[in-house]
Amino acid sequence: MRHSDCAPRSDMTSNMGRRLVAEALGTALLLAAVVGSGIMAERLSSESQAIALLCNTAATGAALVVLITIFAPLSGAHFNPAVTLYFALRRDIARRDAALYVTVQIAAAVAGVWLAHAMFGLPVAEISRKLRDGPSQWLSEFVATAGLLLTIAGCGRKPDTTPALVGLYIAAAYWFTASTSFANPAVTLARSLTDSFAGIAPSSVPGFVVAQLLAAVVAGPFTAYLFQGGAARAESGRRAPVAD
């Protein structure tokens, strides 16, 4: 019997509340870092796309390390519906809890974009005009998301390495994928609401999200096969994918 099976309902509700707050804060701050650093980089890079992307990469990777370290002991630090789906398919998180996580992640991601706009004096409500279409973009998102989940699964043997390895992987994937590695449906949806460096046109969102979710579905059985008998399975919400 799991501890949560015999816990008082009030304790379970309170614990879920803290988990959702952690997911909301982490996701919102992640989007503020992604979009805010993109705005700053674009303003300071003298129209150099390479320099802007490098600055955006560094800020995003660093933010991930910090946010995962802080919030993983509380919620598992998913910040990503594809990660939550991956754990749900592995039965490491209940379906109801997963649905709550995804709802909070999407809402908080939008809030994070609005926060970045407010900090830089931009209109809060925007729609991106940056098209990111085509098979190469969709393949890039599949690879980026699958690689992220492979990284998370591989950290099962040494959970305390998760924050650094996830941050490093995403920083690298910014540069080796044609899509600059969104790898997150909530991030993708929210970034359609900024007409800045980090934006993606709403018409480009469905292809990205389908590729990301498909990667999550494929990654479940693949990582189970690859790491069977060795890696510890992270139990979302009660035990984070990093050491307490």
VENTABEL-V616509 format. One line per field, one symbol per residue. psi: psi as a letter, one per 40 degrees, with the letter a starting at -180 (. if undefined). A space follows every 10 residues. Layout:
# VENTABEL-V616509
psi: ???
This chain:
# VENTABEL-V616509
psi: hidddeiidd dddddddddd dddddddddd dddddddddd dddeefehdd dddddddddd dddddddddd ededeefdeh ddddddddde fehidddddd dddddddddd ddddddddde fihdhihieh hgiidddddd dddddddddd ddddeddgde eddddddddd dddddeidef gdfhdddddd eeehfadeih ideedddddd dddddddddc ddddddehec hihhhhddhi eii.
